[in-house]
Amino acid sequence: MIEIQEILFDARAIDRKVNELADRISRDYEGKDVVLICVLKGAITFTADLMRRLTMPVELDFTRAASYGNSTTALGDVSITKDIDTDIKDRHVLLVDGIVDCGKTLDCLRRRYTARGPASLKTVVLLDKRSRRTVDVPIEYIGYEIPDRFVVGYGMDFSEKHRNLPYIAEIKSS
């Protein structure tokens, strides 16, 4: 069982930030048809909340990529266990992730989907641990920048648990 160290963002703060991001994205993509690619499993809650607030038509697909396993630090190799089914050639693509850490996962996914010839490909993340970045990956939409802390809640987990928390919290390290 984990112990919560500190709640970093409560449900109200998350809701405000998702609204801000949705407003910006809706303005930027006005009149365009967009494919959202949700990075499973951590971005599922963020993606669901974000897409309901977007004002343009969206299509939804999922990819699954991981580099953590049961650890609190990125392990290095990116494993893609589910790819998208949608043909994204000449489409506007928005890659949605809950958190970016070292950047390897997003870099891998961006390279993978850019090779499929989308009209555009941009990334939105709720949380950015910029201090941990080892790969220079472009992120066009960022909710919050956070320090190097391991967080759970709002879709993010530790050993597949605590995704259901309505807030984002730092866990105590053991």
Summary of the structure (lengths in Angstrom):
residues: 174
radius of gyration: 15.4
end to end distance: 11.0
largest distance: 49.5
contacts: 537
relative contact order: 0.22
helix: 24%
strand: 34%
